Amino acid sequence: MEYMIVKTLHILSSTILFGTGIGSAFYMLRACLTARREPPMAPAAAMVVGHVVQADLWFTTSTIIFQPLSGWYLTHLAGIPLTSRWLMITYALYLLAGACWLPVVWIQLRMRDMAREAVAAGRPLPPRFWQYFGVWVALGIPAFFALVVVFYLMVAKPV
């Protein structure tokens, strides 16, 4: 019973992690691209980037901490060696995703602040905002694919 409870929490947590990432990326991408085409939409971009920062703080951060803890406990309960090949690949991919995510948090904070300043001053989003946006997209792509493979490994547990 304990294993099933922890496994359910682990799956829910991974779903929240992945779902928040996909949802946040979708809305931030849409808001920023719309603001680029239609500069009067900068207030919408500022609001969405602010909400993405909050979602990362509340949902992503908590699940990033919970996932390895619950995963390690599940392997313990199941008697799976922590050095299993599929787990080693999972660790590496999870670290890759985290290495992409940490600078993204900083970038999102800067983008949020720049967008708010632009809106307050009645100016369009500055060129630096768009540079950060490009890096944000570039870091999101490997993080996304790393987590897709982690999902596969979590389900398949290949020998």
Buried (B, 14 or more C-beta within 10 A) or exposed (E): EEEEEBBEBBBEBBEBBBEBBEEBBEBBBEBBEBBBEEEEBBBBBBBBBBBBBEBBEEBBBBBBEBBBEBBEBBBEEEEBEEEBEBBEBBBEBBEBBEEBBEEBBEBBBBBBBBBBBBBEEEEBBEEEBBEBBEEBBEBBEBBBEBBEBBBBBBEEBEE
